[in-house]
Every structure is written in C-alpha cells, then in structure tokens.
Amino acid sequence: MKSLTDHYYAHYPLAYVERAEKHLQLFDKGITESLFYAAFELRTGIESRMFEGLDALLDANELPPVNIKNFNPNKVFKKILEIDENAIQPHTLTFDIQDEDQTTFIRYTPVTKSLAKDWFDLSKLLHYRFFIDHKDWFVKKSLLHYRDIIADIAKRLKEASSGGLDAPPSSFSKWSVRLWELLNEERKHKIV
C-alpha cells in the first residue's frame, strides 16, 4: 500500500490550476462533486500565489517573514501593498544583447485584488450553507453557472502565475545597487 509520502502533491499555483481543470473535465463527464474539488484546488492555488508574491517581496526587500495565522486574502494583499505599492502593476523587463540581434523579455505578473475576491467567491462553494441554500446541488444543470465562474477563476490564476519574475523590478533596487557596488569593486581590483 502506498503512503501519503509516496505521492508528490505539487503546491505551486499552476499545479493547483492543472488539478482544478482536471476536476472540471470530470464534472463535464457527470461527476458532480468534482466541481467542489475544482473550487478547493483554485482557492488553495490563490493562497499559494498570494503567499508566493508576499514571500518574494519580503525576500527581495530583505525583510523578515510575516506570520499570518488566519488566512485572509485582503490582509495578504494589504501587506503586499505596504511593502511595495508597485507590486500590483504588471512589469516587463527587456534585455537587448549588444552586438547580437536578440531581445529577451521577463514579465512580472502581479497578485491582484480580483484574486482576493475570487478566493471569497470560491469559499462560498465550500461551506455547508451552500448545500442548504441549493437543495438541487447534485443536479449538474443547477451548477453550470458555478462551473463557468470556476473556469474563469482558473484563467485568472493561470495569468497571475505566468510571469518569470516573482517580485516587481522595483523590489530589486537594493539588490541592483549591491550588484553595481560589487561590479565596481571588481573593476577596481582589476585596474590595480
């Protein structure tokens, strides 16, 4: 028999999206409860993306870890803004390589306020009250509206997790100043 440690459960945002999309496919094939598993995966994926963004900002700004005991996406979003107000804007860095006809782009895709709203929308599906308020929840047709909402949230989480930078370029100012200092020190040593 396999133990829980025999299976790797990837816990990065896009892995949650992939599992949610698989559950939506199962829902489409008639397995009604898969809709709720898709909602759970996306809600947890949003938490993952928000903490990923927060941790990257803390690290880039050389700040200590933050202990958020009871997850609330609005608290995490507020903390992100406290650290760097530019963290909610998308950024693209362009690198042109001299003497070559080559350009490289690296994007930062922000954690957005809409992700916090999405988390709350998904949460409504994951509480007992949903089943009381929706007596026909087991009838697939009654859940098609929620299926569309979940699919849209999956697209937004996928987009919010698509950039190559974990923190906005503005957070790298300390890092870039230190790099410049190191490069200048190296140049001085070569000249002497």
N, CA, C and O of each residue as an XYZ file, in Angstrom:
768
protein
N       0.833     -1.173      0.000
C       0.000      0.000      0.000
C       0.891      1.255      0.000
O       1.898      1.311      0.705
N       0.507      2.247     -0.794
C       1.262      3.496     -0.853
C       0.936      4.373      0.342
O      -0.198      4.413      0.819
N       1.954      5.074      0.814
C       1.722      6.040      1.887
C       1.528      7.414      1.259
O       1.758      7.599      0.064
N       1.111      8.357      2.061
C       0.913      9.709      1.568
C       2.212     10.328      1.065
O       2.185     11.183      0.179
N       3.328      9.915      1.607
C       4.610     10.482      1.190
C       5.091      9.901     -0.132
O       6.055     10.412     -0.704
N       4.445      8.840     -0.640
C       4.829      8.266     -1.925
C       4.342      9.119     -3.097
O       4.821      8.967     -4.221
N       3.420      9.988     -2.839
C       2.856     10.824     -3.902
C       3.233     12.284     -3.647
O       2.989     12.827     -2.569
N       3.819     12.888     -4.640
C       4.191     14.292     -4.506
C       2.994     15.148     -4.901
O       2.498     15.057     -6.024
N       2.543     15.963     -3.989
C       1.426     16.877     -4.235
C       2.013     18.260     -4.448
O       2.326     18.970     -3.492
N       2.157     18.631     -5.700
C       2.764     19.920     -6.029
C       1.902     21.047     -5.475
O       0.680     21.041     -5.620
N       2.554     22.007     -4.843
C       1.817     23.081     -4.194
C       2.237     24.466     -4.692
O       2.363     25.410     -3.912
N       2.446     24.563     -5.975
C       2.678     25.871     -6.584
C       1.412     26.232     -7.380
O       0.663     25.338     -7.772
N       1.166     27.516     -7.622
C      -0.119     27.953     -8.185
C      -0.569     27.218     -9.447
O      -1.732     26.825     -9.540
N       0.315     27.025    -10.411
C      -0.105     26.394    -11.658
C      -0.474     24.919    -11.473
O      -1.286     24.386    -12.230
N       0.112     24.261    -10.481
C      -0.271     22.872    -10.202
C      -1.715     22.811     -9.711
O      -2.459     21.896    -10.062
N      -2.103     23.784     -8.901
C      -3.497     23.848     -8.443
C      -4.437     24.091     -9.620
O      -5.515     23.500     -9.686
N      -4.038     24.951    -10.542
C      -4.861     25.218    -11.725
C      -5.022     23.943    -12.544
O      -6.127     23.626    -12.985
N      -3.936     23.214    -12.751
C      -3.997     21.975    -13.531
C      -4.959     20.969    -12.901
O      -5.758     20.345    -13.599
N      -4.876     20.817    -11.582
C      -5.784     19.872    -10.911
C      -7.225     20.348    -10.991
O      -8.137     19.541    -11.171
N      -7.438     21.659    -10.858
C      -8.797     22.202    -10.964
C      -9.364     21.941    -12.356
O     -10.529     21.565    -12.492
N      -8.550     22.137    -13.384
C      -9.019     21.893    -14.752
C      -9.374     20.424    -14.963
O     -10.332     20.117    -15.671
N      -8.620     19.521    -14.362
C      -8.948     18.088    -14.454
C     -10.279     17.801    -13.765
O     -11.081     17.012    -14.263
N     -10.510     18.436    -12.627
C     -11.782     18.253    -11.928
C     -12.947     18.823    -12.737
O     -14.042     18.261    -12.729
N     -12.718     19.924    -13.428
C     -13.773     20.472    -14.281
C     -14.101     19.514    -15.431
O     -15.260     19.387    -15.826
N     -13.087     18.850    -15.959
C     -13.321     17.851    -17.003
C     -14.157     16.689    -16.455
O     -15.046     16.177    -17.136
N     -13.862     16.283    -15.228
C     -14.652     15.218    -14.600
C     -16.089     15.671    -14.361
O     -17.028     14.895    -14.540
N     -16.256     16.922    -13.960
C     -17.604     17.477    -13.788
C     -18.355     17.427    -15.118
O     -19.528     17.056    -15.164
N     -17.671     17.801    -16.190
C     -18.294     17.783    -17.512
C     -18.720     16.378    -17.928
O     -19.644     16.215    -18.725
N     -18.049     15.371    -17.387
C     -18.385     13.970    -17.692
C     -19.468     13.422    -16.760
O     -19.856     12.259    -16.867
N     -19.955     14.272    -15.843
C     -21.060     13.859    -14.999
C     -20.740     13.594    -13.543
O     -21.618     13.173    -12.789
N     -19.517     13.827    -13.133
C     -19.146     13.619    -11.732
C     -19.319     14.960    -11.011
O     -18.393     15.769    -10.944
N     -20.500     15.172    -10.486
C     -20.915     16.469     -9.944
C     -19.996     16.984     -8.857
O     -19.655     18.167     -8.846
N     -19.586     16.113     -7.939
C     -18.770     16.582     -6.810
C     -17.408     17.116     -7.236
O     -16.749     17.808     -6.461
N     -16.978     16.807     -8.451
C     -15.695     17.319     -8.930
C     -15.681     18.840     -9.030
O     -14.618     19.459     -8.973
N     -16.851     19.440     -9.176
C     -16.923     20.897     -9.208
C     -16.398     21.487     -7.897
O     -15.693     22.496     -7.900
N     -16.745     20.854     -6.790
C     -16.330     21.353     -5.475
C     -14.837     21.111     -5.245
O     -14.169     21.913     -4.592
N     -14.319     20.007     -5.781
C     -12.880     19.766     -5.689
C     -12.118     20.789     -6.525
O     -11.044     21.239     -6.126
N     -12.664     21.159     -7.682
C     -12.033     22.198     -8.508
C     -11.997     23.519     -7.746
O     -10.989     24.226     -7.769
N     -13.096     23.851     -7.070
C     -13.148     25.097     -6.283
C     -12.102     25.067     -5.174
O     -11.417     26.061     -4.935
N     -11.981     23.921     -4.497
C     -10.978     23.797     -3.430
C      -9.566     23.993     -3.977
O      -8.768     24.730     -3.398
N      -9.261     23.335     -5.090
C      -7.920     23.464     -5.673
C      -7.607     24.921     -6.026
O      -6.506     25.404     -5.762
N      -8.570     25.613     -6.616
C      -8.319     27.005     -7.004
C      -8.198     27.925     -5.797
O      -7.362     28.828     -5.779
N      -9.027     27.697     -4.800
C      -8.934     28.539     -3.601
C      -7.558     28.369     -2.962
O      -6.936     29.350     -2.552
N      -7.089     27.144     -2.878
C      -5.764     26.891     -2.313
C      -4.673     27.436     -3.240
O      -3.641     27.911     -2.767
N      -4.897     27.371     -4.546
C      -3.951     27.934     -5.508
C      -3.827     29.440     -5.371
O      -2.735     29.990     -5.514
N      -4.935     30.111     -5.095
C      -4.907     31.557     -4.875
C      -4.090     31.871     -3.619
O      -3.293     32.809     -3.606
N      -4.295     31.083     -2.572
C      -3.495     31.267     -1.350
C      -2.020     31.097     -1.671
O      -1.184     31.891     -1.239
N      -1.710     30.058     -2.431
C      -0.327     29.778     -2.813
C       0.274     30.957     -3.584
O       1.389     31.390     -3.293
N      -0.465     31.471     -4.563
C       0.047     32.590     -5.367
C       0.224     33.846     -4.526
O       1.195     34.582     -4.699
N      -0.708     34.087     -3.623
C      -0.606     35.295     -2.798
C       0.583     35.206     -1.843
O       1.305     36.186     -1.659
N       0.788     34.045     -1.240
C       1.945     33.883     -0.357
C       3.245     33.877     -1.146
O       4.260     34.388     -0.674
N       3.222     33.304     -2.342
C       4.392     33.324     -3.209
C       4.794     34.769     -3.501
O       5.973     35.116     -3.429
N       3.808     35.613     -3.832
C       4.084     37.027     -4.094
C       4.587     37.758     -2.864
O       5.538     38.537     -2.938
N       3.941     37.504     -1.726
C       4.355     38.140     -0.479
C       5.765     37.715     -0.089
O       6.595     38.558      0.250
N       6.042     36.417     -0.134
C       7.369     35.919      0.237
C       8.459     36.467     -0.678
O       9.553     36.792     -0.217
N       8.163     36.572     -1.980
C       9.148     37.118     -2.921
C       9.452     38.584     -2.605
O      10.606     39.011     -2.666
N       8.415     39.349     -2.270
C       8.629     40.756     -1.912
C       9.431     40.886     -0.623
O      10.327     41.725     -0.526
N       9.112     40.062      0.357
C       9.863     40.096      1.617
C      11.331     39.786      1.366
O      12.221     40.462      1.882
N      11.566     38.758      0.571
C      12.935     38.341      0.268
C      13.679     39.419     -0.527
O      14.814     39.763     -0.195
N      13.047     39.946     -1.566
C      13.693     40.962     -2.407
C      13.996     42.236     -1.633
O      14.951     42.944     -1.951
N      13.197     42.530     -0.631
C      13.400     43.738      0.165
C      14.126     43.462      1.477
O      14.206     44.325      2.351
N      14.652     42.249      1.599
C      15.413     41.829      2.778
C      14.645     42.081      4.073
O      15.188     42.601      5.048
N      13.369     41.699      4.057
C      12.504     41.838      5.228
C      12.260     40.473      5.858
O      12.303     39.457      5.164
N      12.006     40.435      7.157
C      11.761     39.147      7.817
C      10.411     38.560      7.394
O       9.529     39.290      6.943
N      10.255     37.253      7.538
C       8.977     36.609      7.199
C       7.830     37.191      8.023
O       8.023     37.672      9.139
N       6.637     37.133      7.444
C       5.436     37.622      8.111
C       4.605     36.411      8.510
O       4.414     35.488      7.719
N       4.115     36.426      9.737
C       3.279     35.319     10.205
C       1.813     35.732     10.124
O       1.339     36.540     10.922
N       1.110     35.171      9.158
C      -0.323     35.430      9.019
C      -1.036     34.158      9.452
O      -1.051     33.165      8.725
N      -1.626     34.196     10.639
C      -2.210     32.987     11.224
C      -3.495     32.553     10.525
O      -3.599     31.406     10.091
N      -4.449     33.429     10.412
C      -5.714     33.100      9.761
C      -5.715     33.758      8.392
O      -5.793     34.980      8.271
N      -5.627     32.924      7.363
C      -5.511     33.461      6.009
C      -6.726     34.305      5.654
O      -7.873     33.889      5.816
N      -6.439     35.483      5.176
C      -7.447     36.360      4.611
C      -6.758     37.053      3.445
O      -5.793     37.790      3.646
N      -7.241     36.826      2.227
C      -6.543     37.396      1.068
C      -6.435     38.912      1.117
O      -5.473     39.477      0.596
N      -7.395     39.575      1.727
C      -7.312     41.034      1.818
C      -6.148     41.467      2.698
O      -5.502     42.475      2.411
N      -5.863     40.706      3.785
C      -4.719     41.025      4.647
C      -3.402     40.829      3.893
O      -2.488     41.648      3.996
N      -3.318     39.739      3.136
C      -2.092     39.477      2.377
C      -1.899     40.553      1.308
O      -0.792     41.058      1.122
N      -2.977     40.899      0.610
C      -2.904     41.935     -0.417
C      -2.462     43.271      0.191
O      -1.633     43.977     -0.383
N      -3.015     43.605      1.340
C      -2.650     44.849      2.036
C      -1.170     44.831      2.408
O      -0.480     45.840      2.262
N      -0.682     43.690      2.886
C       0.731     43.571      3.263
C       1.633     43.734      2.038
O       2.688     44.364      2.116
N       1.214     43.165      0.915
C       1.975     43.316     -0.334
C       2.089     44.793     -0.698
O       3.166     45.265     -1.063
N       0.982     45.519     -0.600
C       0.999     46.956     -0.915
C       1.858     47.752      0.055
O       2.504     48.722     -0.342
N       1.873     47.350      1.329
C       2.719     48.036      2.316
C       4.190     47.912      1.944
O       4.963     48.852      2.132
N       4.573     46.775      1.427
C       5.976     46.533      1.088
C       6.363     47.277     -0.180
O       7.411     47.921     -0.237
N       5.506     47.186     -1.204
C       5.839     47.817     -2.482
C       4.545     48.141     -3.230
O       3.858     47.247     -3.723
N       4.232     49.414     -3.305
C       2.997     49.822     -3.979
C       3.013     49.501     -5.473
O       1.963     49.469     -6.114
N       4.210     49.263     -6.028
C       4.324     48.888     -7.442
C       4.012     47.413     -7.688
O       3.950     46.970     -8.835
N       3.821     46.669     -6.629
C       3.612     45.223     -6.743
C       2.283     44.856     -7.386
O       2.071     43.694     -7.735
N       1.387     45.816     -7.551
C       0.097     45.490     -8.159
C       0.050     45.853     -9.640
O      -0.987     45.702    -10.285
N       1.169     46.330    -10.178
C       1.256     46.695    -11.594
C       2.094     45.656    -12.337
O       3.136     45.229    -11.841
N       1.643     45.248    -13.522
C       2.486     44.330    -14.313
C       3.709     45.085    -14.838
O       3.647     46.287    -15.095
N       4.802     44.372    -14.988
C       6.043     44.959    -15.485
C       6.682     43.991    -16.482
O       6.554     42.772    -16.361
N       7.360     44.555    -17.454
C       8.128     43.749    -18.401
C       9.528     44.331    -18.490
O       9.702     45.517    -18.768
N      10.513     43.501    -18.255
C      11.908     43.911    -18.420
C      12.371     43.427    -19.795
O      12.118     42.287    -20.183
N      13.041     44.300    -20.511
C      13.544     43.964    -21.833
C      15.061     44.053    -21.810
O      15.636     45.046    -21.365
N      15.690     43.007    -22.291
C      17.149     42.965    -22.352
C      17.559     42.830    -23.813
O      17.234     41.840    -24.468
N      18.273     43.830    -24.317
C      18.834     43.754    -25.665
C      20.298     43.380    -25.531
O      21.053     44.031    -24.809
N      20.688     42.342    -26.222
C      22.073     41.887    -26.155
C      22.872     42.627    -27.227
O      22.569     42.544    -28.418
N      23.902     43.356    -26.778
C      24.726     44.143    -27.693
C      25.420     43.233    -28.690
O      25.750     42.088    -28.380
N      25.635     43.749    -29.881
C      26.317     43.039    -30.962
C      25.559     41.797    -31.427
O      26.081     41.021    -32.228
N      24.367     41.605    -30.948
C      23.536     40.490    -31.417
C      22.142     41.034    -31.671
O      21.735     42.042    -31.093
N      21.444     40.372    -32.517
C      20.082     40.802    -32.819
C      19.111     39.963    -31.984
O      18.277     39.229    -32.514
N      19.249     40.097    -30.667
C      18.465     39.254    -29.775
C      17.904     40.097    -28.623
O      18.602     40.927    -28.041
N      16.642     39.862    -28.316
C      15.979     40.551    -27.213
C      15.315     39.515    -26.327
O      14.706     38.562    -26.814
N      15.437     39.710    -25.030
C      14.808     38.818    -24.056
C      13.843     39.635    -23.206
O      14.141     40.762    -22.811
N      12.697     39.055    -22.938
C      11.685     39.700    -22.103
C      11.444     38.848    -20.868
O      11.379     37.622    -20.949
N      11.313     39.504    -19.731
C      10.921     38.836    -18.492
C       9.765     39.642    -17.907
O       9.856     40.860    -17.752
N       8.684     38.947    -17.588
C       7.497     39.641    -17.091
C       7.290     39.403    -15.600
O       7.615     38.345    -15.062
N       6.747     40.410    -14.964
C       6.222     40.279    -13.606
C       4.708     40.428    -13.723
O       4.205     41.448    -14.194
N       3.995     39.397    -13.288
C       2.533     39.436    -13.285
C       2.095     39.542    -11.833
O       2.404     38.661    -11.031
N       1.379     40.604    -11.483
C       1.084     40.860    -10.072
C      -0.029     39.990     -9.492
O      -0.862     39.434    -10.207
N      -0.003     39.900     -8.181
C      -1.144     39.403     -7.429
C      -2.160     40.534     -7.476
O      -1.811     41.680     -7.192
N      -3.393     40.244     -7.823
C      -4.387     41.295     -7.988
C      -5.473     41.233     -6.929
O      -5.685     40.204     -6.288
N      -6.143     42.338     -6.763
C      -7.275     42.413     -5.835
C      -8.386     41.455     -6.279
O      -9.115     40.919     -5.444
N      -8.513     41.240     -7.586
C      -9.555     40.321     -8.072
C      -9.306     38.894     -7.598
O     -10.251     38.123     -7.432
N      -8.037     38.534     -7.377
C      -7.761     37.190     -6.827
C      -8.323     37.055     -5.417
O      -8.819     35.992     -5.043
N      -8.246     38.114     -4.645
C      -8.822     38.081     -3.297
C     -10.331     37.883     -3.380
O     -10.896     37.093     -2.623
N     -10.982     38.589     -4.289
C     -12.425     38.426     -4.481
C     -12.741     37.004     -4.937
O     -13.699     36.393     -4.465
N     -11.929     36.481     -5.858
C     -12.131     35.109     -6.343
C     -12.055     34.108     -5.193
O     -12.827     33.150     -5.146
N     -11.127     34.330     -4.272
C     -10.978     33.434     -3.125
C     -12.282     33.389     -2.329
O     -12.739     32.315     -1.939
N     -12.874     34.554     -2.092
C     -14.131     34.601     -1.344
C     -15.275     33.955     -2.133
O     -16.123     33.278     -1.552
N     -15.300     34.161     -3.450
C     -16.339     33.537     -4.277
C     -16.238     32.010     -4.229
O     -17.252     31.318     -4.139
N     -15.028     31.499     -4.290
C     -14.828     30.046     -4.212
C     -15.197     29.516     -2.837
O     -15.732     28.415     -2.711
N     -14.912     30.296     -1.818
C     -15.207     29.872     -0.446
C     -16.694     29.604     -0.250
O     -17.070     28.717      0.516
N     -17.534     30.360     -0.931
C     -18.984     30.166     -0.808
C     -19.407     28.764     -1.225
O     -20.386     28.227     -0.706
N     -18.674     28.173     -2.158
C     -18.991     26.821     -2.627
C     -18.518     25.745     -1.654
O     -18.934     24.591     -1.754
N     -17.667     26.113     -0.730
C     -17.004     25.116      0.107
C     -17.524     25.086      1.538
O     -16.864     24.558      2.433
N     -18.684     25.640      1.747
C     -19.273     25.629      3.089
C     -20.621     24.912      3.056
O     -21.322     24.903      2.044
N     -20.944     24.333      4.155
C     -22.184     23.576      4.278
C     -23.404     24.394      3.878
O     -24.362     23.848      3.332
N     -23.380     25.663      4.136
C     -24.517     26.549      3.830
C     -24.884     26.498      2.351
O     -26.055     26.637      1.998
N     -23.887     26.298      1.480
C     -24.162     26.211      0.043
C     -25.174     25.106     -0.237
O     -26.091     25.296     -1.037
N     -25.021     23.965      0.407
C     -25.894     22.817      0.158
C     -27.299     23.046      0.723
O     -28.278     22.543      0.171
N     -27.398     23.786      1.795
C     -28.706     24.137      2.359
C     -29.431     25.109      1.423
O     -30.627     24.967      1.167
N     -28.689     26.094      0.921
C     -29.280     27.115      0.056
C     -29.562     26.613     -1.362
O     -30.368     27.207     -2.078
N     -28.916     25.542     -1.763
C     -29.060     24.981     -3.114
C     -29.471     23.516     -2.995
O     -28.648     22.615     -3.156
N     -30.724     23.295     -2.719
C     -31.231     21.940     -2.455
C     -31.006     20.991     -3.640
O     -30.900     19.779     -3.452
N     -30.933     21.536     -4.846
C     -30.722     20.683     -6.027
C     -29.260     20.694     -6.484
O     -28.982     20.542     -7.674
N     -28.337     20.870     -5.554
C     -26.917     20.981     -5.880
C     -26.387     19.785     -6.654
O     -25.435     19.924     -7.422
N     -26.976     18.629     -6.471
C     -26.480     17.398     -7.109
C     -26.912     17.290     -8.571
O     -26.447     16.401     -9.285
N     -27.795     18.182     -9.024
C     -28.227     18.203    -10.419
C     -27.236     19.068    -11.198
O     -27.117     20.269    -10.957
N     -26.541     18.447    -12.118
C     -25.474     19.132    -12.853
C     -25.938     20.450    -13.459
O     -25.215     21.444    -13.404
N     -27.126     20.468    -14.031
C     -27.641     21.667    -14.691
C     -27.708     22.855    -13.736
O     -27.511     23.997    -14.151
N     -27.983     22.593    -12.465
C     -28.082     23.694    -11.495
C     -26.720     24.289    -11.140
O     -26.645     25.354    -10.527
N     -25.646     23.601    -11.525
C     -24.294     24.051    -11.180
C     -23.508     24.623    -12.359
O     -22.359     25.034    -12.193
N     -24.102     24.653    -13.524
C     -23.367     25.103    -14.713
C     -22.877     26.551    -14.580
O     -21.793     26.888    -15.057
N     -23.661     27.386    -13.943
C     -23.245     28.771    -13.708
C     -21.955     28.799    -12.882
O     -21.044     29.571    -13.182
N     -21.875     27.965    -11.851
C     -20.684     27.915    -10.997
C     -19.496     27.329    -11.751
O     -18.350     27.711    -11.514
N     -19.776     26.408    -12.649
C     -18.710     25.819    -13.456
C     -18.038     26.917    -14.284
O     -16.811     26.954    -14.384
N     -18.835     27.810    -14.876
C     -18.284     28.915    -15.673
C     -17.469     29.866    -14.806
O     -16.409     30.336    -15.222
N     -17.953     30.148    -13.618
C     -17.223     31.025    -12.682
C     -15.874     30.396    -12.339
O     -14.847     31.076    -12.360
N     -15.873     29.117    -12.028
C     -14.631     28.419    -11.660
C     -13.658     28.413    -12.832
O     -12.460     28.618    -12.637
N     -14.151     28.183    -14.043
C     -13.276     28.189    -15.220
C     -12.651     29.572    -15.425
O     -11.474     29.674    -15.774
N     -13.427     30.629    -15.211
C     -12.885     31.998    -15.338
C     -11.818     32.271    -14.279
O     -10.792     32.888    -14.568
N     -12.061     31.817    -13.070
C     -11.080     31.998    -11.992
C      -9.791     31.246    -12.320
O      -8.694     31.743    -12.066
N      -9.928     30.044    -12.884
C      -8.743     29.266    -13.276
C      -7.909     30.050    -14.287
O      -6.682     30.062    -14.198
N      -8.564     30.701    -15.242
C      -7.846     31.512    -16.237
C      -7.117     32.676    -15.568
O      -5.968     32.971    -15.894
N      -7.798     33.332    -14.630
C      -7.164     34.475    -13.951
C      -5.975     34.042    -13.095
O      -4.951     34.724    -13.058
N      -6.114     32.909    -12.408
C      -4.999     32.426    -11.584
C      -3.839     31.993    -12.473
O      -2.678     32.210    -12.127
N      -4.141     31.390    -13.598
C      -3.085     30.995    -14.541
C      -2.338     32.234    -15.036
O      -1.110     32.229    -15.111
N      -3.068     33.280    -15.371
C      -2.444     34.532    -15.824
C      -1.613     35.164    -14.707
O      -0.504     35.639    -14.948
N      -2.148     35.168    -13.497
C      -1.441     35.777    -12.363
C      -0.183     34.999    -11.983
O       0.656     35.497    -11.233
N      -0.055     33.787    -12.499
C       1.104     32.935    -12.183
C       2.037     32.777    -13.378
O       2.927     31.928    -13.358
N       1.844     33.585    -14.417
C       2.548     33.343    -15.675
C       3.868     34.082    -15.842
O       4.634     33.747    -16.746
N       4.158     35.050    -15.026
C       5.375     35.833    -15.224
C       6.633     35.094    -14.801
O       6.575     34.114    -14.058
N       7.755     35.571    -15.279
C       9.037     34.977    -14.927
C       9.685     35.581    -13.698
O      10.660     35.039    -13.178
N       9.145     36.717    -13.221
C       9.674     37.364    -12.020
C       8.690     37.169    -10.875
O       7.481     37.315    -11.055
N       9.207     36.840     -9.706
C       8.342     36.655     -8.539
C       8.001     37.963     -7.849
O       7.003     38.044     -7.133
N       8.813     38.984     -8.055
C       8.593     40.289     -7.432
C       8.783     41.363     -8.509
O       9.494     41.138     -9.488
N       8.157     42.517     -8.333
C       8.307     43.572     -9.344
C       9.742     44.109     -9.368
O      10.437     44.074     -8.352
N      10.175     44.599    -10.512
C      11.546     45.125    -10.617
C      11.877     46.184     -9.572
O      13.033     46.302     -9.166
N      10.896     46.948     -9.134
C      11.160     47.978     -8.130
C      11.681     47.380     -6.827
O      12.361     48.058     -6.058
N      11.364     46.115     -6.582
C      11.833     45.464     -5.360
C      13.297     45.072     -5.429
O      13.906     44.726     -4.416
N      13.851     45.126     -6.610
C      15.235     44.714     -6.767
C      16.205     45.869     -6.635
O      17.393     45.717     -6.922
N      15.715     47.032     -6.202
C      16.597     48.200     -6.149
C      17.777     47.974     -5.214
O      18.911     48.297     -5.570
N      17.533     47.423     -4.018
C      18.647     47.163     -3.098
C      19.608     46.153     -3.704
O      20.828     46.296     -3.620
N      19.032     45.139     -4.309
C      19.837     44.101     -4.926
C      20.676     44.669     -6.064
O      21.861     44.355     -6.177
N      20.067     45.507     -6.912
C      20.796     46.047     -8.059
C      21.879     47.032     -7.614
O      22.948     47.082     -8.222
N      21.619     47.814     -6.564
C      22.641     48.724     -6.032
C      23.823     47.904     -5.520
O      24.977     48.240     -5.785
N      23.535     46.841     -4.796
C      24.612     45.980     -4.271
C      25.390     45.321     -5.406
O      26.615     45.216     -5.336
N      24.701     44.879     -6.442
C      25.365     44.284     -7.602
C      26.279     45.302     -8.269
O      27.410     44.977     -8.630
N      25.798     46.533     -8.436
C      26.599     47.592     -9.034
C      27.852     47.856     -8.196
O      28.942     48.037     -8.738
N      27.687     47.875     -6.874
C      28.838     48.075     -5.984
C      29.851     46.941     -6.151
O      31.055     47.194     -6.207
N      29.383     45.711     -6.231
C      30.279     44.566     -6.406
C      31.014     44.631     -7.738
O      32.210     44.351     -7.806
N      30.302     44.999     -8.788
C      30.941     45.122    -10.105
C      32.009     46.203    -10.093
O      33.088     46.024    -10.659
N      31.712     47.324     -9.449
C      32.699     48.410     -9.360
C      33.909     47.987     -8.540
O      35.040     48.326     -8.887
N      33.686     47.252     -7.458
C      34.807     46.746     -6.647
C      35.680     45.813     -7.477
O      36.907     45.870     -7.398
N      35.053     44.962     -8.265
C      35.795     44.025     -9.111
C      36.623     44.770    -10.136
O      37.775     44.414    -10.386
N      36.045     45.806    -10.733
C      36.785     46.620    -11.707
C      38.000     47.281    -11.064
O      39.074     47.315    -11.664
N      37.840     47.808     -9.849
C      38.944     48.454     -9.147
C      40.079     47.471     -8.907
O      41.252     47.819     -9.045
N      39.729     46.250     -8.551
C      40.766     45.249     -8.276
C      41.506     44.858     -9.558
O      42.697     44.550     -9.512
N      40.821     44.867    -10.682
C      41.469     44.519    -11.961
C      42.405     45.625    -12.414
O      43.440     45.358    -13.025
N      42.040     46.878    -12.114
C      42.868     48.024    -12.535
C      44.155     48.081    -11.726
O      45.215     48.417    -12.254
N      44.059     47.754    -10.449
C      45.227     47.874     -9.554
C      46.220     46.813     -9.810
O      47.257     46.767     -9.149
